[in-house]
Amino acid sequence: MQYFRQEKAEIYALAQEEKRAAEAKLRFEARQARLERDKAARLERHKQAAVQPAAKDQDAINAALARVREKQRDAAQPIIVLSGAKPDNSEAIAAREARKAEARARKAQQQAQSNVAGPSSDAAVDPRKAAVEAAIARAKARKVEQQAVPAEDAPAEQPAASDPRKAAIEAAIARAKARKAQQQAVPAEDAPAEQPAAVDPRKAAVEAAIARAKARKAEQQQQAVPPSAANDDARKAAVAEAIARVQARKASRQAVNED
């Protein structure tokens, strides 16, 4: 009896194992069939995509075909040219006018810049030159007045003889004032150019003091000299005036070179 039960249990176990094996085989076959169907469907979609374009591409193709048809239809129509008609070149005319206006504006801007640069450079040189020319003009005027005085009026010749010395002193003072005015006219950012101009007024003041001392000494000597020596003093004064004019011209040239 025990033996019969064992055999029956073994038969049942074998039957269950065969059943599980059959179920596993069915599942495997079903999976394989599903994979095959998916592969076939994927290949079919690829074939359809290669043969038929997408909707967006189809719209672009249709639009291109429509444009081609429209061009062909326009080309088939006869071209009618009206007598007295002019071509429509308004865009080209507008572009040309715009280029001309731009060129005129650029030229006007360049002229304005050159006009601004010109007066500024002249203004930087004019004060010194004007002062020097004024000093020279004053010296010439005094010389003309001296020549207008009668030769026999000896007492009156002595003050006229001292005028050229005063003119030289005034010319030196005028040069100092001109340098000072030029120093003030120079822009504040031009520091290297301001340093030489700052020294010139001292030199001019020293020269003016020396000239005044020489003038006083000459006047003292002139008081002790007889009237016959007045002509010599007049010549010396003329020479001193000429030297002053030469120094004034030299100072003006140096000032222009420094600028």
C-alpha positions as CSV (number, residue, x, y, z in Angstrom):
1,M,0.0,0.0,0.0
2,Q,2.8,2.4,0.8
3,Y,4.5,1.6,-2.5
4,F,1.3,2.4,-4.4
5,R,1.1,5.8,-2.8
6,Q,4.7,6.7,-3.7
7,E,4.3,5.7,-7.3
8,K,1.1,7.7,-7.5
9,A,2.9,10.8,-6.1
10,E,5.7,10.4,-8.6
11,I,3.2,10.2,-11.5
12,Y,1.5,13.3,-10.3
13,A,4.8,15.2,-10.1
14,L,5.7,14.1,-13.6
15,A,2.4,15.2,-14.9
16,Q,2.7,18.6,-13.3
17,E,6.2,19.1,-14.7
18,E,5.0,18.2,-18.2
19,K,2.2,20.6,-17.8
20,R,4.6,23.4,-16.7
21,A,6.8,22.6,-19.6
22,A,3.9,22.8,-22.1
23,E,2.8,26.1,-20.6
24,A,6.4,27.5,-20.9
25,K,6.6,26.4,-24.5
26,L,3.3,28.1,-25.3
27,R,4.5,31.3,-23.7
28,F,7.8,31.2,-25.6
29,E,6.0,30.6,-28.9
30,A,3.6,33.4,-28.2
31,R,6.4,35.7,-27.4
32,Q,8.3,34.8,-30.6
33,A,5.1,35.3,-32.7
34,R,4.6,38.8,-31.1
35,L,8.2,39.7,-31.9
36,E,7.8,38.7,-35.4
37,R,4.6,40.7,-35.8
38,D,6.3,43.8,-34.3
39,K,9.2,43.4,-36.7
40,A,7.0,43.0,-39.7
41,A,4.9,46.1,-38.7
42,R,8.1,48.2,-38.2
43,L,9.4,47.2,-41.6
44,E,6.1,48.0,-43.2
45,R,6.1,51.5,-41.6
46,H,9.6,52.1,-42.9
47,K,8.6,51.1,-46.3
48,Q,5.6,53.4,-46.3
49,A,7.7,56.3,-45.0
50,A,10.2,55.8,-47.8
51,V,7.6,55.7,-50.5
52,Q,5.1,58.3,-49.2
53,P,6.3,61.7,-47.8
54,A,4.9,63.2,-44.6
55,A,2.0,65.6,-44.5
56,K,4.3,68.6,-44.0
57,D,6.6,67.6,-46.8
58,Q,3.6,67.0,-49.0
59,D,2.4,70.6,-48.3
60,A,5.8,72.0,-49.3
61,I,5.7,69.9,-52.5
62,N,2.2,71.1,-53.3
63,A,3.2,74.7,-52.8
64,A,6.2,74.3,-55.1
65,L,4.1,72.7,-57.8
66,A,1.6,75.5,-57.5
67,R,4.3,78.2,-58.0
68,V,5.7,76.3,-61.0
69,R,2.2,76.2,-62.5
70,E,1.7,79.9,-61.9
71,K,5.0,80.8,-63.6
72,Q,4.1,78.6,-66.5
73,R,0.8,80.3,-66.8
74,D,2.3,83.8,-66.6
75,A,4.9,82.9,-69.2
76,A,2.2,81.6,-71.6
77,Q,0.4,85.0,-71.4
78,P,1.5,87.6,-74.0
79,I,3.5,90.6,-72.9
80,I,1.7,93.9,-73.7
81,V,3.9,97.1,-73.7
82,L,1.9,100.3,-73.6
83,S,3.2,103.3,-75.7
84,G,4.7,106.0,-73.5
85,A,4.9,103.8,-70.4
86,K,8.0,104.0,-68.2
87,P,9.6,101.2,-66.2
88,D,9.0,101.1,-62.5
89,N,12.5,101.9,-61.1
90,S,11.4,103.9,-58.1
91,E,13.3,101.7,-55.7
92,A,16.6,102.3,-57.5
93,I,15.9,106.0,-57.6
94,A,15.2,106.1,-53.9
95,A,18.4,104.2,-53.1
96,R,20.5,106.6,-55.2
97,E,18.9,109.6,-53.5
98,A,19.7,108.1,-50.1
99,R,23.4,107.6,-51.0
100,K,23.6,111.2,-52.2
101,A,22.1,112.5,-49.0
102,E,24.5,110.4,-46.9
103,A,27.5,111.7,-48.9
104,R,26.3,115.3,-48.4
105,A,25.9,114.8,-44.7
106,R,29.4,113.3,-44.4
107,K,31.0,116.2,-46.3
108,A,29.2,118.8,-44.2
109,Q,30.4,117.0,-41.0
110,Q,34.0,117.1,-42.3
111,Q,33.8,120.8,-43.1
112,A,32.4,121.6,-39.7
113,Q,35.2,119.7,-38.0
114,S,37.9,121.5,-40.1
115,N,36.2,124.9,-39.3
116,V,36.3,124.1,-35.6
117,A,39.9,123.0,-35.7
118,G,41.1,126.1,-37.7
119,P,39.9,129.0,-35.4
120,S,41.2,127.2,-32.3
121,S,44.7,126.9,-33.7
122,D,44.6,130.6,-34.8
123,A,43.4,131.7,-31.4
124,A,46.3,129.9,-29.7
125,V,48.8,132.0,-31.7
126,D,47.1,135.4,-32.2
127,P,47.6,136.9,-28.7
128,R,51.4,136.7,-28.7
129,K,51.7,137.9,-32.3
130,A,49.2,140.7,-31.7
131,A,51.1,141.9,-28.7
132,V,54.5,141.9,-30.5
133,E,53.0,143.7,-33.5
134,A,51.5,146.3,-31.2
135,A,54.8,146.9,-29.5
136,I,56.6,147.3,-32.9
137,A,53.9,149.7,-34.0
138,R,54.3,151.9,-30.9
139,A,58.1,152.0,-31.4
140,K,57.6,153.0,-35.1
141,A,55.1,155.7,-34.1
142,R,57.6,157.2,-31.5
143,K,60.3,157.1,-34.1
144,V,58.1,159.1,-36.5
145,E,57.4,161.7,-33.8
146,Q,61.1,162.0,-33.1
147,Q,61.9,162.6,-36.7
148,A,59.1,165.3,-36.8
149,V,60.8,167.4,-34.1
150,P,63.0,170.3,-35.5
151,A,66.7,169.6,-35.4
152,E,67.6,173.0,-33.9
153,D,65.4,172.4,-30.8
154,A,68.2,170.7,-28.8
155,P,66.5,170.7,-25.4
156,A,63.5,168.9,-26.9
157,E,65.7,166.3,-28.5
158,Q,66.8,164.8,-25.2
159,P,63.3,163.4,-24.2
160,A,62.9,162.1,-27.8
161,A,66.3,160.4,-27.6
162,S,65.1,158.5,-24.5
163,D,61.9,157.4,-26.1
164,P,63.5,154.4,-28.0
165,R,64.8,153.0,-24.7
166,K,61.3,153.3,-23.3
167,A,60.0,151.6,-26.4
168,A,62.4,148.7,-25.9
169,I,61.3,148.4,-22.3
170,E,57.6,148.5,-23.3
171,A,58.3,146.0,-26.0
172,A,59.9,143.6,-23.5
173,I,56.9,144.1,-21.1
174,A,54.5,143.5,-24.1
175,R,56.3,140.3,-24.9
176,A,56.0,139.2,-21.3
177,K,52.3,140.0,-21.3
178,A,51.9,138.2,-24.6
179,R,53.6,135.1,-23.2
180,K,51.3,135.3,-20.2
181,A,48.2,135.6,-22.4
182,Q,49.5,132.6,-24.5
183,Q,50.0,130.6,-21.3
184,Q,46.4,131.3,-20.2
185,A,45.1,130.5,-23.7
186,V,46.7,127.1,-23.7
187,P,44.3,124.3,-22.5
188,A,44.8,123.0,-19.0
189,E,45.5,119.4,-20.1
190,D,48.7,120.5,-22.1
191,A,51.0,120.3,-19.1
192,P,54.3,119.9,-21.0
193,A,53.7,123.0,-23.0
194,E,52.8,125.1,-19.9
195,Q,56.2,124.6,-18.1
196,P,58.3,126.6,-20.6
197,A,55.7,129.3,-20.8
198,A,55.7,129.6,-17.0
199,V,59.4,130.6,-17.0
200,D,59.2,133.3,-19.8
201,P,57.5,136.0,-17.7
202,R,60.3,136.0,-15.1
203,K,62.9,136.3,-17.9
204,A,60.9,139.2,-19.4
205,A,60.6,140.9,-16.1
206,V,64.4,140.6,-15.5
207,E,65.1,142.0,-19.0
208,A,62.7,144.9,-18.4
209,A,64.4,145.7,-15.0
210,I,67.8,145.7,-16.7
211,A,66.5,147.9,-19.5
212,R,65.1,150.4,-17.0
213,A,68.4,150.5,-15.1
214,K,70.3,151.1,-18.4
215,A,67.8,153.8,-19.3
216,R,68.3,155.6,-15.9
217,K,72.0,155.4,-16.3
218,A,71.9,156.8,-19.8
219,E,69.7,159.7,-18.7
220,Q,72.2,160.5,-15.9
221,Q,75.0,160.4,-18.4
222,Q,73.0,162.5,-20.9
223,Q,72.5,165.3,-18.3
224,A,76.3,165.7,-18.0
225,V,76.9,165.5,-21.8
226,P,76.7,168.9,-23.8
227,P,73.9,169.4,-26.4
228,S,76.3,168.5,-29.2
229,A,76.3,164.9,-28.0
230,A,72.5,164.6,-28.5
231,N,72.9,163.4,-32.0
232,D,75.1,160.5,-30.8
233,D,72.4,159.6,-28.3
234,A,69.8,159.7,-31.0
235,R,71.8,157.3,-33.1
236,K,72.3,155.0,-30.1
237,A,68.6,155.1,-29.4
238,A,67.8,154.2,-33.0
239,V,70.3,151.3,-32.7
240,A,68.7,150.2,-29.5
241,E,65.2,150.4,-31.1
242,A,66.4,148.3,-34.1
243,I,67.8,145.7,-31.7
244,A,64.6,145.7,-29.8
245,R,62.6,145.0,-33.0
246,V,65.0,142.2,-33.9
247,Q,64.6,140.7,-30.5
248,A,60.8,141.0,-30.8
249,R,60.8,139.2,-34.1
250,K,63.0,136.5,-32.7
251,A,60.8,136.1,-29.7
252,S,57.7,135.8,-32.0
253,R,59.4,133.1,-34.1
254,Q,60.5,131.2,-31.0
255,A,56.9,131.4,-29.7
256,V,55.5,130.0,-33.0
257,N,58.1,127.2,-33.0
258,E,57.2,126.3,-29.4
259,D,53.5,126.2,-30.3
